[in-house]
Amino acid sequence: MTTIGQLPLAASVSDSAQVAIFQNNQTLSATRAQMLAGTQAALSLPQNTLLGGVGPGTAAPQPITIGANLALSGSTLSATAAPFVIAGLPSGTVPGASDLVALGQAGANQAVSYANFLAGMANVPGLPAGGLTATAAGGSVARTIAALAGNAVSIEDYGAVGDGVTDDSAALLAAIASGLPVRLGAKTYAIAGETDITGATCCLVGSAGLSILKRPAQSKTGSASTATWLNIAATNFYADGVVFDANASITADTLAVAVQPGCTRSLITRCSFQNAQGPNNGNGLTYLASDPTLVGHHVDDCEFTGNANNGLMIFATDGISVTNSRAYGNKNNGICADSHDPAFVLKVRALQIVGNSCWDNAIGILVGNFVANNVFTQPFLYGNANPDILGAVITGNNCYENGIYGIYVSGRNILVSGNLCANNSTAVGFGAGILCDTGYCKISGNMITGATAFGIDCGGSIYTEVCSNYINGAWMGLNIGGGQYCTARSNFIQDCTGAGVAVQNVESDGSGDNFGLACTELSICGNWINYSGSVTGILIRDAAQNIRVEDNVIMVNAGGNLTTALSAYTDSIILRRNVVNFTTRWPVNPASVNGVYTLTVPDLADAVSISQASAPVAQILTAQGALAAGTVTFIKVTAPGAGYTTATVTISGTGTGAAARVWLSGGKVIGIQMSAFGSGYGSGTTATISGDGSGATVSVQVGLPSWQDRELTVDCLAAVSFAPGASQPLNNWTGTTMTVPAGASVDWVGMGANGWRAARFSQSDYVSPNGDGSVALKSRAGDISLHPAGSGMVRLISDTEPTGAVELIGRGSPLNVVSAPAGSTFRNLNGGVGSTFWVKQSGTGSGNWVAVA
């Protein structure tokens, strides 16, 4: 059977065309007209209506009216936005990041998250957000964004790029001109020099270690008298957390960051100043001279490193403090305060340097200088006459591993206290933990350790007290010579390799320039000195005058040389109450020295004991005196002369090898320094001064004298005799040999070049207690003489007769001439029968004398 699909397609259809239908179980034919009969040929509707179903289920279509917000135009139905009232909407909650916001986007309705919606606001130029309010973290008051932003400005607000290349100096100055604090980001801002910072106040706020101002070039001329990178001329300057990098590749001799005198207040914290390379002006930060204006400058918790001159340089400024900062790797000084004013008008006053750490500089901390004329060319003129520093505190600093000095101080009224100085001056053969050429100052409670040349070097100081310091391991523990009116007291000095305390008569710099003073009025008291080997405990040279050495404790380690506890080449010293190894009385016995029976005693001993003696002691020497016999120990200036610019000294005598140099100051000879002591010299040794001046004279000391008024007690455990000392350096007042019995003592007192005299001794050779309360007077030879002075008399008294009677001698008759109490006698030395011996019979006047023989 052929299917419908297999039939050919009709070319057209008309109402008469037939279609097969199935009806009443029969297959019949029907025309198209029959098929469509009863249907509506076209739909007829009112205007602005639609046809649709409006009821439930299936039903015939019904007209639908076009309502509000819809429009039918031709065959197009359009919709417009439906108006609604927000107040009529349901209440919601605070939008969350994922909530949706409806908006039209790219011609279509879209929804975006609330978070993305707000983030997009940042891309809307000119969006006025200043009126929005916010509450600062921890605050309690809401303020507008504009007000909060007004607390500070960012340098980027004024066009800074912060790429380290583009010059941002104009942006920096514009931001500063706003009068608000300027915030610096964690960037490098190129700031070309010279940049002048002026105005009332400049405040820079950075991120410590991250916000960097770096000099790309020194390409502009500013107002500073000395070319400067950043010229701080604002009245008030504040900086926190900023790195000031002067750029190591720029070697022009300019100042880096310089605070001008017009800036009277500054607070600089957590900043770094680095890489200034000018050989003279290459300081990381410089405070220029503002004296006598009293200012308020404070530098705290800052760093200074890599600068070709000083890390921090403070010229004549009154009232500046530097605290808790670090200075390292600077070519000259870590922290430096000095005036350099050749007119001596500008000073540094009220200076405070506290709690800083300085290492790997030539000098850790330098305060002042001892060049008296502030002319820094040789020959130097040293002295304390014109101090640059007047009043300073240098305390609690840690200065270590610096090339020459840990701390260098010169000036007046300076307290140097509680500092730690370790391993300084290791790079050179000179230097010190602390160098103090000062006047009216105190160096107290410092800790000096390490193999430095000098622990504390106070040579050339005046009126300075050095007390309670701990010095360990230096070559010279404490040098305090070459000055006047100074005290070294209560210091602990240990394990030095040269001397514990050293005193030169004239202090020099080792290059031929001296300090213009001869040492006098120096006290070395109450110190503890510990040493080993042949180190000298206390070393005094070249006739330093009026030296007081009292109450010191010298501890000599096992195997050490006891005779070097004191080596004093002077004729003017006071020794009292010093002890060596806690020995109060040293056991010594006399022995023959060059044919002279000699008692040799420790130089520091106040008392010795003798247990045996085989002959009368003819001389007393100190241990150092015995070693110095025949040498020229010192040459003393007796007249300074005048007009000298050069001078030499010539030594003449029986010995050889002695040599010395002449120290001059102000045209005068102020001292002679021995460079070699020679040998074989004796009495008659002389020295003469030659040069272009005149009038200088000196005296020569061969060996050591017995120091004037030096006291020595000799305990005689056995009977000891002392020679009378006619030509020997002993004077026992008796003119004959003096014997001190066993168990008795004799006190000797030094008489300088005249040896020793017996001041107090047991005169058993002349006054002999009998053991029953009586006493016998006797002589070793010859008479016993009673010799009243002047008009004095020999008076006999008793406990019951306190007036007693007198025994008189004279010439002629005493009658009506000589007054005496009754019972007195008178011997007429003219003699004669009946007129030689007279007795006073009564009264107290001159009468009642009767001749009885």
GUGU-294117 format. One record per residue (C-alpha): residue in one letter; y negated, z negated, x negated. Coordinates in steps of 0.02 Angstrom, whole numbers, padded with zeros to 5 digits, always signed. Each point is the difference from the previous one (the first is absolute). Example, Ala and Ser with C-alpha at 12.3 -4.5 7.8 and 13.67 -1.06 7.14 Angstrom:
2
A+00225-00390-00615/S-00172+00033-00069/
This chain:
853
M+00000+00000+00000/T-00167+00046-00064/T-00115-00151-00030/I-00185-00006+00040/G-00040-00004-00182/Q+00092+00164-00023/L-00106+00090+00130/P-00142+00113-00055/L-00173-00074+00013/A-00106+00063+00148/A-00158+00089-00045/S-00097-00086+00141/V+00024-00108+00153/S-00075+00027+00173/D+00015-00090+00165/S+00138+00123+00051/A+00106-00036-00150/Q+00160-00086+00043/V+00073-00156-00077/A+00178-00063+00027/I+00011-00166+00087/F+00145-00109+00059/Q-00023-00055+00177/N+00124-00073+00125/N+00142+00029-00120/Q-00046+00182-00011/T-00078+00102-00135/L-00145+00087+00080/S-00154+00096-00054/A-00182-00050+00030/T-00163+00084-00044/R-00132-00083-00107/A-00112-00007+00152/Q+00131-00096+00092/M+00018-00120-00147/L-00186-00042-00008/A-00030-00009+00186/G-00068-00170+00049/T-00077-00044-00171/Q-00192-00023-00030/A-00062+00144-00098/A-00155-00099-00074/L-00051-00187-00013/S-00164-00043+00086/L-00088-00163-00057/P-00174-00074+00023/Q-00122+00008-00146/N+00017-00136-00135/T+00175-00046+00054/L+00167+00009-00085/L+00174+00017+00075/G+00129-00132-00038/G+00120-00127+00062/V-00074-00166+00048/G+00143-00086+00092/P+00168-00068-00053/G+00146+00117-00015/T-00005+00187+00025/A-00126+00069+00124/A-00111+00143+00031/P-00153+00009-00113/Q-00164-00072+00058/P-00181+00031-00051/I-00067-00125-00130/T-00190-00029-00012/I-00085+00008-00173/G-00067-00176-00034/A-00131-00076-00120/N-00002+00045-00184/L+00100+00161+00038/A-00070+00174+00025/L+00084+00161+00057/S-00086+00152-00067/G+00087+00162+00045/S+00179-00029-00046/T-00041-00141-00127/L+00010-00185+00039/S-00106-00106-00122/A-00017-00189-00026/T-00152-00100-00059/A-00002-00181-00078/A+00020-00130+00130/P-00138-00133-00009/F+00057-00182-00016/V-00082-00172-00029/I+00061-00098-00156/A-00033-00163+00087/G+00125+00050+00128/L+00139+00023-00125/P+00128-00138-00032/S-00043-00124-00141/G+00087+00033-00166/T+00027-00096-00164/V-00071+00025-00176/P+00055+00175-00053/G+00142+00005-00124/A+00022+00122-00141/S+00130+00099+00097/D-00093+00007+00167/L-00053+00176+00052/V-00173+00069+00027/A-00021+00158+00107/L-00117+00134-00065/G-00026+00186+00002/Q+00050+00079-00163/A+00009+00185-00045/G-00029+00048+00185/A+00142-00110+00061/N+00021-00173+00064/Q+00076-00110-00138/A+00043-00182-00030/V-00020-00083-00172/S+00042-00177-00056/Y-00138-00127+00003/A+00021-00023-00190/N-00025+00186-00035/F-00144+00007+00122/L-00095-00136-00096/A+00047+00071-00170/G-00077+00164+00051/M-00168-00082+00023/A-00021-00008-00188/N-00010+00191-00001/V-00142+00009+00121/P-00161+00027-00103/G-00149-00106+00045/L+00100-00118+00110/P-00119-00148+00027/A+00112-00152-00035/G-00136-00117-00062/G-00016-00082+00168/L+00180-00053+00006/T+00028-00185-00033/A+00129-00089-00106/T+00033-00175-00062/A+00029-00020-00185/A+00166-00077-00051/G-00021-00186+00006/G-00168+00016+00088/S-00049-00061+00171/V-00144+00116+00047/A+00020+00182+00050/R-00126+00117-00077/T-00030+00186+00012/I+00082+00115-00124/A-00174+00047-00060/A-00039-00183-00037/L+00164-00026-00091/A-00027+00158-00102/G-00173-00067-00047/N+00077-00140-00104/A+00022+00124-00143/V-00008+00184-00036/S+00123+00110-00090/I-00057+00109-00144/E+00088+00142+00091/D-00125-00023+00143/Y-00128+00074-00118/G+00102+00145-00064/A+00105-00072-00140/V+00158+00096-00040/G+00091-00121-00111/D+00101+00130-00094/G-00052-00061-00173/V-00085+00167-00036/T-00139+00028+00126/D-00156-00098-00044/D-00016-00134+00135/S-00153-00086-00075/A-00118+00064+00137/A+00118-00064+00134/L+00012-00168-00087/L-00189-00020-00010/A-00020+00054+00182/A+00129-00126+00055/I-00084-00138-00102/A-00168+00047+00075/S+00070-00044+00172/G-00016-00181-00049/L+00178-00034+00057/P+00152-00039-00105/V+00079+00160-00064/R+00188+00014+00019/L+00094+00099-00131/G+00170+00069+00040/A+00155+00004-00109/K-00068+00153-00089/T-00086+00053-00160/Y-00184+00039+00028/A-00087+00102-00134/I-00171-00077-00032/A-00101+00092-00132/G-00120-00095-00112/E-00135-00052+00003/T+00009-00070+00176/D-00138-00125+00042/I+00046-00130+00130/T-00158-00076+00071/G-00062-00089+00154/A+00016-00176+00065/T+00189-00012+00008/C+00150+00101-00053/C+00173-00053+00057/L+00154+00099-00050/V+00167-00045+00079/G+00158+00081-00064/S+00188-00022-00005/A+00037-00092-00161/G+00074+00117-00129/L-00005+00150+00118/S-00185+00035+00031/I-00064+00085-00158/L-00174+00056-00048/K+00022+00116-00150/R-00132+00085-00104/P+00036+00188-00010/A-00152+00034-00110/Q-00162-00075-00065/S-00103+00141+00070/K-00152-00079+00086/T-00152-00093-00061/G-00039-00165+00083/S-00126-00139-00012/A+00090-00113-00126/S-00084-00020-00169/T+00170+00020-00082/A+00108+00140+00068/T+00122-00075+00125/W+00138+00058+00114/L-00028-00119+00146/N-00171-00081-00009/I+00000-00154+00112/A-00181-00034+00045/A+00027-00068+00176/T-00066-00176+00025/N+00170-00057+00060/F+00163+00080-00054/Y+00173-00037+00067/A+00162+00088-00042/D+00180-00041+00044/G+00160+00092-00040/V-00079+00148-00092/V+00060+00083-00160/F-00149+00059-00104/D+00073+00131-00117/A-00128+00065-00126/N+00124+00136-00054/A+00073-00011-00175/S-00034+00184-00030/I-00190-00028+00007/T-00053-00066-00170/A-00189+00005+00022/D-00076-00166-00055/T-00056-00055+00172/L+00018-00159+00097/A+00133+00007+00133/V-00042-00121+00142/A-00164-00090-00040/V-00082-00136+00105/Q-00188+00011-00024/P-00117-00151-00012/G-00063+00036+00176/C+00170-00042+00071/T-00008-00188+00020/R+00158-00030+00101/S+00171+00076-00025/L+00177-00042+00050/I+00134+00110-00076/T+00180-00038+00045/R+00169+00084-00024/C-00080+00146-00092/S+00052+00092-00157/F-00117+00070-00132/Q+00083+00119-00120/N-00010+00142-00125/A-00183-00008-00055/Q+00003+00090-00168/G-00176-00011-00073/P+00014-00079-00174/N-00153-00112+00026/N-00022-00005+00188/G+00180+00024+00053/N+00013-00159+00104/G+00098-00001+00161/L-00132-00104+00089/T-00169-00048-00072/Y-00126-00129+00061/L-00167+00045-00078/A-00125-00132-00055/S-00091-00087+00143/D-00049-00166-00083/P-00101-00103+00047/T+00037+00046+00182/L+00132-00116+00072/V+00132+00112+00080/G+00162-00025+00092/H+00136+00113-00070/H+00185-00033+00022/V+00144+00107-00064/D+00170-00057+00063/D+00178+00066-00010/C-00051+00161-00087/E+00077+00104-00139/F-00081+00077-00153/T+00106+00118-00103/G-00003+00152-00113/N-00185-00012-00044/A-00062+00055-00171/N-00118-00148-00021/N+00011-00150+00117/G+00090-00024+00163/L-00141-00104+00074/M-00169-00010-00088/I-00129-00130+00053/F-00171+00009-00080/A-00134-00134+00022/T+00039-00058+00176/D-00026-00171+00080/G+00132-00059+00122/I+00154+00109-00009/S+00182-00051+00020/V+00155+00097-00048/T+00160-00071+00072/N+00185+00042+00017/S-00019+00172-00077/R+00102+00099-00126/A-00065+00094-00151/Y+00122+00095-00109/G+00011+00153-00111/N-00187+00007-00035/K-00048+00053-00176/N-00121-00142-00035/N-00018-00145+00121/G+00086-00035+00164/I-00145-00103+00069/C-00164-00006-00097/A-00162-00096+00034/D-00140+00017-00126/S-00186+00038-00010/H-00034+00103-00158/D-00186-00027+00026/P-00084+00009-00174/A-00152-00090+00072/F+00109-00150+00052/V-00081-00006+00173/L+00141+00057+00113/K+00145-00122+00016/V+00163-00019+00093/R-00007-00160+00103/A+00113-00090+00123/L+00150+00107-00043/Q+00172-00038+00071/I+00160+00084-00062/V+00149-00082+00083/G+00183+00039+00027/N+00006+00174-00075/S+00139+00084-00099/C-00044+00108-00149/W+00124+00088-00114/D+00014+00151-00114/N-00186+00007-00038/A-00081-00027-00170/I-00075-00160+00073/G+00053-00073+00166/I-00162-00087+00049/L-00160+00011-00102/V-00150-00108+00045/G-00154+00013-00111/N-00013+00043-00184/F-00050-00093-00157/V-00107+00137-00077/A-00162-00097-00010/N-00116+00151+00010/N+00105+00107+00118/V-00001+00140-00129/F+00179+00059-00013/T-00003+00082-00170/Q+00057-00073-00166/P-00047-00111-00082/F+00011-00108+00155/L-00115-00149+00023/Y+00107-00133+00081/G-00055-00162+00081/N-00032-00102+00157/A-00189+00004+00001/N-00016+00129+00141/P+00147-00020+00120/D+00025+00136+00131/I+00102-00111+00117/L-00080-00154+00078/G+00125-00089+00111/A+00175+00065+00037/V+00171-00056+00060/I+00153+00090-00068/T+00154-00082+00071/G+00176+00033+00061/N+00013+00173-00079/N+00159+00077-00071/C-00037+00104-00154/Y+00149+00067-00094/E+00052+00140-00117/N-00179+00050-00039/G-00028+00080-00169/I-00130-00117-00076/Y-00055-00144+00111/G+00061-00070+00163/I-00169-00078+00040/Y-00159+00023-00103/V-00146-00115+00043/S-00174-00023-00072/G-00149-00083+00080/R-00055-00169+00063/N+00059-00118+00135/I+00166+00087+00026/L+00159-00084+00061/V+00161+00086-00055/S+00140-00093+00085/G+00178+00018+00061/N+00030+00176-00066/L+00166+00069-00060/C-00013+00111-00155/A+00166+00066-00065/N+00042+00120-00141/N-00175+00064-00032/S-00061+00074-00166/T+00175+00062-00040/A-00065+00174-00036/V-00117-00054-00141/G-00006-00127-00140/F-00143-00095+00080/G-00049-00052+00175/A+00045-00150+00105/G+00061-00063+00165/I-00176-00065+00032/L-00152+00038-00109/C-00147-00117+00034/D-00157+00016-00103/T-00100-00108+00117/G-00132-00133+00020/Y+00006-00150+00117/C+00167+00056+00073/K+00169-00073+00042/I+00168+00081-00034/S+00127-00104+00094/G+00177+00001+00066/N+00048+00176-00053/M+00176+00057-00045/I+00008+00111-00155/T+00170+00068-00049/G+00073+00135-00108/A-00020+00065-00177/T-00187+00025+00007/A-00109-00007-00156/F-00098-00148+00068/G+00044-00104+00151/I-00180-00051+00035/D-00136+00060-00119/C-00160-00100+00020/G-00071+00038-00172/G-00189+00001-00004/S-00023-00101+00160/I-00126-00138+00030/Y+00014-00150+00117/T+00167+00059+00067/E+00146-00107+00057/V+00176+00070-00018/C+00117-00119+00089/S+00169-00017+00084/N+00061+00174-00042/Y+00180+00047-00040/I+00019+00121-00146/N+00169+00064-00053/G+00056+00124-00131/A-00165+00064-00071/W-00035+00027-00184/M-00150-00116+00011/G+00012-00112+00151/L-00182-00052+00016/N-00141+00064-00110/I-00154-00108+00027/G-00093+00017-00165/G-00162+00084-00047/G-00093-00087+00141/Q-00093-00159+00036/Y+00020-00151+00115/C+00168+00052+00074/T+00151-00101+00054/A+00185+00044+00001/R+00082-00134+00106/S+00170-00031+00082/N+00071+00171-00035/F+00187+00029-00017/I+00031+00122-00142/Q+00178+00051-00040/D+00100+00117-00112/C-00145+00087-00085/T+00041+00102-00155/G-00159-00031-00101/A-00092-00156+00055/G-00017-00106+00155/V-00189-00027-00014/A-00104+00100-00124/V-00179-00034-00055/Q-00101+00116-00112/N-00173-00049-00057/V-00073+00171+00044/E+00078+00109+00135/S+00008+00188-00025/D+00071+00151+00089/G+00111+00050-00145/S-00112+00149-00038/G-00137-00090-00095/D-00113-00055+00143/N-00018-00188+00029/F-00065-00109+00141/G-00148-00075-00093/L+00062-00180+00009/A+00078-00123-00120/C+00125-00115+00084/T-00056-00178+00035/E+00026-00142+00126/L+00174+00050+00056/S+00125-00115+00085/I+00188+00030+00000/C+00069-00142+00105/G+00153-00044+00100/N+00094+00164-00025/W+00188+00021-00009/I+00050+00122-00137/N+00181+00050-00030/Y+00054+00112-00143/S+00143+00052-00112/G+00015+00056-00181/S-00157+00006-00106/V-00121+00028+00145/T-00157-00106-00014/G-00034-00120+00142/I-00190-00012-00024/L-00082+00118-00125/I-00181-00028-00056/R-00082+00110-00132/D-00157+00034-00101/A-00088-00169+00019/A-00023+00001+00189/Q-00106-00156+00028/N+00012-00156+00108/I+00174+00033+00066/R+00078-00136+00107/V+00191-00002+00008/E+00063-00141+00109/D+00147-00049+00111/N+00100+00159-00029/V+00189+00005+00009/I+00082+00117-00125/M+00185+00036+00026/V+00087+00085-00145/N+00169+00072+00045/A+00153-00034-00108/G-00019+00084-00168/G-00187+00022+00022/N-00127-00039-00135/L-00076-00171+00036/T-00136+00022-00132/T-00083+00141+00099/A-00034-00104+00156/L-00182+00000-00060/S-00079+00110-00133/A-00186-00038-00005/Y-00104+00080-00138/T-00160-00093+00036/D-00094-00154-00058/S-00058-00051+00174/I+00136-00056+00119/I+00041-00151+00108/L+00186-00039+00017/R+00064-00134+00118/R+00155-00041+00102/N+00095+00163-00028/V+00189-00008-00007/V+00131+00117-00071/N+00171-00007+00083/F-00053-00165+00080/T+00004-00088-00167/T-00138-00130-00013/R+00035-00057-00179/W+00070+00122-00127/P+00113-00071-00136/V-00066+00061-00168/N+00019-00066-00176/P-00113+00038-00147/A+00057+00116-00138/S-00071+00075-00158/V-00101+00159+00027/N-00060+00083-00161/G+00015-00168-00087/V-00096-00097+00133/Y+00093-00125+00109/T-00046+00072+00170/L+00025-00047+00182/T+00015+00165+00099/V-00025-00023+00188/P+00010+00119+00150/D-00170+00075+00039/L+00004-00061+00180/A+00072-00173-00034/D-00101-00154+00048/A+00128-00117-00078/V+00138+00008-00130/S+00122-00127-00070/I+00056-00027-00179/S+00169-00077-00034/Q-00006+00006-00190/A-00122+00033-00141/S+00036-00005-00186/A-00179+00005-00063/P-00177-00026+00065/V-00051+00141+00117/A-00140+00096-00084/Q-00040+00134+00128/I+00025+00045+00184/L+00018+00181+00052/T+00042+00086+00164/A+00146+00121+00003/Q-00117+00148+00015/G-00112-00073-00135/A+00147-00004-00118/L+00043+00181+00039/A-00181+00054-00022/A-00023-00079-00172/G-00084+00123-00118/T-00050+00122+00137/V-00172+00038+00069/T+00024-00060+00180/F-00176+00036+00062/I-00175+00045-00053/K-00136-00089+00098/V-00175+00068+00030/T-00130-00126-00061/A-00152+00113+00024/P+00002+00159+00107/G-00137+00093-00090/A-00092+00144+00083/G-00023+00188-00001/Y+00182+00049-00025/T+00074+00159+00071/T+00142+00004-00126/A+00073-00139-00105/T+00152-00041-00105/V+00068-00161-00074/T+00062-00025-00178/I+00116-00145-00044/S-00002-00070-00177/G+00119-00127-00073/T+00158-00032-00098/G+00115+00078+00130/T+00031+00176+00060/G+00028+00097+00158/A-00121-00082+00122/A-00100+00122+00106/A-00114-00011+00151/R-00123+00098+00107/V-00174-00047+00059/W-00049-00008+00183/L-00181+00041+00040/S-00102-00020+00157/G-00186+00023+00021/G-00020+00027-00187/K+00081-00167-00040/V+00166-00050-00075/I+00091-00095+00138/G+00173-00016-00075/I+00125+00049-00133/Q+00175+00055+00049/M+00138-00022-00128/S+00112+00151-00017/A+00101-00072-00145/F+00008-00180-00062/G+00053+00035-00179/S+00076-00130-00116/G-00037-00102-00155/Y-00176-00052+00050/G-00071-00171-00041/S-00162-00097-00005/G-00150+00102-00047/T+00049+00150+00106/T-00156+00084+00069/A-00049+00149+00108/T-00157+00104+00010/I-00070+00115+00135/S-00065+00172-00050/G-00087+00122+00115/D-00166+00072+00056/G-00064-00168+00064/S-00034-00163-00090/G+00022-00187+00008/A+00180-00018+00058/T+00104-00133-00087/V+00177-00061+00025/S+00118-00137-00062/V+00183+00023-00042/Q+00143-00114+00053/V+00154+00001-00110/G+00148-00080+00087/L-00035-00108+00151/P-00114-00152+00008/S+00049-00163+00084/W-00094+00029+00161/Q-00150-00113+00025/D+00041-00155+00104/R+00178+00056+00030/E+00104-00159+00026/L+00175-00028-00067/T+00104-00156+00020/V+00134-00033-00131/D+00134-00124+00049/C+00080-00076-00153/L+00181-00043+00036/A+00012-00052-00182/A-00138-00063-00115/V-00108+00148-00049/S-00136+00005-00132/F-00151+00116+00003/A-00093+00047-00156/P-00185-00046-00010/G-00055+00182+00000/A-00124+00003-00144/S+00028+00188-00024/Q+00129+00024+00136/P-00041+00033+00186/L+00034-00180+00056/N-00125-00141+00019/N+00070-00172+00042/W-00165-00091-00032/T+00080-00116-00127/G-00014+00095-00161/T+00180-00044-00037/T+00172+00037+00068/M+00021-00059+00180/T+00169-00060+00064/V+00044+00003+00184/P+00146-00116+00035/A+00154+00052+00096/G-00030-00004+00187/A-00189+00027-00018/S-00107+00155+00027/V-00150+00081-00081/D-00125+00112+00091/W-00074+00142-00101/V-00154+00098+00050/G-00039+00173-00068/M-00158+00025-00102/G+00000+00188-00015/A-00008+00059-00179/N+00002-00183-00056/G+00178-00031+00056/W+00051-00154+00100/R-00062-00177+00015/A+00097-00151+00058/A-00087-00060+00158/R+00117-00140+00053/F+00144-00072-00097/S+00096-00163-00030/Q-00088-00075-00151/S+00143-00113-00052/D-00050+00022-00181/Y-00162-00095+00039/V+00023-00097+00162/S+00168-00086+00013/P+00053-00096+00155/N+00105-00150-00051/G+00107-00008+00156/D-00066-00171+00054/G-00164+00061+00070/S-00090-00010-00166/V-00054+00148-00105/A-00026+00030-00184/L-00133+00112-00079/K+00050+00075-00163/S-00035+00146-00113/R+00114+00117-00091/A-00108-00019-00154/G-00163-00086-00040/D-00115-00102+00109/I-00018-00027+00186/S-00183+00026+00044/L-00094-00057+00154/H-00151+00110+00026/P-00112-00028+00153/A-00119+00143+00031/G-00188-00020-00015/S-00058-00176+00044/G+00172-00046+00066/M+00087-00160-00057/V+00179-00059-00028/R+00021-00120+00147/L+00140-00125+00022/I+00037-00042+00183/S+00140-00074+00106/D+00047-00014+00182/T-00090-00167+00009/E-00147+00048-00111/P-00056+00173+00054/T-00164-00013-00099/G+00083-00062-00157/A-00079+00009-00172/V-00042+00141-00119/E+00033+00033-00184/L-00151+00079-00085/I-00047+00073-00168/G-00169+00044-00067/R-00125-00034-00141/G-00115-00149-00016/S-00016-00150+00114/P+00046+00017+00186/L-00115-00147+00047/N-00126+00054+00129/V+00061+00178-00025/V+00174+00021+00076/S+00044-00059+00176/A+00178-00056+00034/P+00096-00127+00107/A+00045-00170-00071/G+00153+00003-00114/S-00042+00171-00073/T-00003+00032-00187/F-00108+00107-00114/R+00039+00058-00176/N-00147+00040-00112/L+00058+00143-00110/N-00141-00039-00124/G+00096-00160-00044/G-00077-00152-00086/V+00041-00184-00009/G-00028-00084+00167/S-00055+00160+00087/T+00158+00110+00016/F+00096-00067+00152/W-00092-00055+00159/V+00059-00082+00162/K-00090-00001+00167/Q-00002-00179+00061/S-00075+00016+00174/G-00091+00110+00122/T+00004+00188+00018/G-00164+00048-00083/S-00039+00033-00182/G-00027-00183-00049/N+00121-00141-00045/W+00084+00094-00142/V+00063-00113-00140/A+00053+00059-00173/V+00164-00084-00047/A+00041+00091-00162/
